[in-house]
Amino acid sequence: MQNDNITLHVAKSNTADITDVNFTRYDEISGRSTYVSDQHTPGNRDMFSITRSLPKRAGNFKGVGKSTFKYTVDRSVNGVEWGTAIAAPIIIEVSFSIPVGCDIAAVLEARQVVVAALDDDTLMDKLNVQLMV
């Protein structure tokens, strides 16, 4: 089981300046835990959830373990009507499908490729802001 309190070391501006963001377990059900930050309120979400599903064997294949990390934070954006602002969520979800028995070093290497892509501002800005693929 994950810890009840998790501190993430976040480079909010993608610089060397690191901010610790503390999350506390808010809810737990079978296969899922939800954590909220100190900034979280019912009308202003700042939370993440982690989920997992157990592998299912298929013949000689031991199956795939699946897990997901989902982060949700509300931000103010301009509404359709001029001069109005509304709260809308930013949702980022990363999912994993890892064959049972896969070497941890191979999983780490694959995860680092994804971390590098997420940390590449040129790639991510074109994808998420300019909607270019």
ZIKAHU-V650691 format. One record per backbone hydrogen bond with DSSP energy under -0.5 kcal/mol. CO is the residue of the C=O (numbers start at 1). NH is the residue of the N-H. Records with the same first field share a line. If there is no record, write none. Layout:
# ZIKAHU-V650691
CO=NH  NH
This chain:
# ZIKAHU-V650691
4=25
6=8  23
8=10  21
10=12  19
11=14
16=18
19=10
20=22
21=8
22=38
23=6
24=36
27=34
29=32
31=52
32=29
33=50
34=26  27
35=48
36=24
37=40
41=44
44=41
45=74
46=37
47=72
48=35
49=70
50=33
51=68
53=66
58=61
61=58
63=100
65=98
66=53
67=96
68=51
69=94
70=49
71=92
72=47
73=90
75=88
77=86
81=84
84=79
86=77
88=75
89=91
90=73
92=71
94=69
96=67
98=65
99=102
103=106  107
104=108
105=109
106=110
107=111
108=112
109=113
110=114
111=115
112=116
113=117
114=118
115=119
117=120
119=121
120=124
121=125
122=126
123=127
124=128
125=129  130
126=132
